[in-house]
């Protein structure tokens, strides 16, 4: 859908102010193109008030990075009452685009007939999960061309950063390797827990290597949804010399079945950090998937500005 020169739809990116001259000028803020497709966040798991709050926070982060962004939430297991299903949200965004076009024509404006997808669907998943992505893909297919699906959020260095922060929040890792202090409970081995089978474990392992470089301790990925896998991986780490282990969920949160993490950590005899949740990097990666699909020029998430 995108091209090296910009959005395939040809929609211009609005720049609100003339560029400031000089070496130290600030980067011009990018805003959502006029008439751009909606960002639809596809949220897995059984909906709840806590999951809705998490999803809304992720959307809020994305909107703060791209003013004017039209973003909505669709729940894979919604009820079309309190929690709208992904299918109904996709139908709604397509209908709204048509309605806006017809109103503009009725008002005498010269507007082009809408082309391309009405929405871009971003799965709220850190890594691949074939069962969940199959259902999301089916909802996109059922939208009959009015939606386009992006890839999941990882692997990505920002997810290694998020894992590091969650471990440090739980007292299981130093907040910063450069600081000359230690955490008494810091783990010397990490089990990176995910769900979604072998593909998910392999993808988590890529981010795990980045986390290992940050913490200077061994990190091994394992499947939470495979019986005994977390405990077996913990035993493997202990056999290689690790003594104090921790489980780090390579999961946003909604896709994690209730009680599964605590049970697996207890079986392995490990402390556990919290899932990634609405860490700011999650919102930025969601937006990155959206803008990459449309070809909207944005600074890569995690890049430094000067």
Phi, psi and omega in degrees: 000332181258168178224167181298338184263355178146192183298137178296333181288346181079009182288130180286148173267121184281133174246109191296328186229155175299150181294138177281133182278164177109158185296325186257028179295151178282147175298137180290135179290135176265137177241163182297137178299148177300127178076013180295152176301154176287147170272121178250116179274115180271111187256119179278178174084169178287121184297148176204171178299322180294319179292320177298318179298317178298312182297320179295324178292320177298316178297320180299319178297316180298317180296325180293333180276334181223086180304144181086359181293130174267110185227136180223167184243132174236130184262130181297326178242040179287176182241005182059021174237270178285329182235100183295138179288158179301318181299316181290326178294318179295319177296321181293320180292323178294317179295322181293321178297317178297318180298317180297320178297314181293323177294321178295319177295319180295332179276001177088010179280144176272101182233145179283147177295137183302137176232158178074187184289149175275344182210155174243121185265123179245115178291135177276069183223130178289324182222175183292143173215102190301322181294316181287316181293331176296320179290321177296316179298323179295320178297321178294318178297322180292342179284354174058051174086002180270001181220152176232139184258134175265178175280173175289177190281333185240178000287153180197144179303329179295332177287327174296320176299315181297319178298318178301315180296316180296322177294318180292324178297327179274003181074023184254001178202154173292143180293331185208123181298334184283341182282140186270062172209163180237159174257125185302328182265007184302136181281147175252014176195137185238130169262115180271108189264134179220175173230153179122010174085195186299321181298320180293320180295318180296317180293320178297327180298330179293312177294328178299323178295322178293322178293319179299322179293325179289320187264343184059039174223157179292142179229129177231136181270147179208159183268122175294328185270015173244118187305127176080358186291322180293315179296319180296320179292322176298319178297322179295319178294319179296322180295335180270001174118351178287144183243313183253108187253159175218149174259127177245113181288119174272061187213145177289317178144307182300331182277358183268115178301140183301131175086347186292317181296312181299319181294317182292320179295320179295318179298324181275352182069037183238152166283161182225142173274172177279157172300169184297323177059215183267039174303140185309326180299330180296313178298320180292324178289324174301312180296321180299320178297320180294308184292326178295321179296322182269351182075025178281123183289118178225154172294134180304139180301133179093351180288150181269143175251151181229000000 
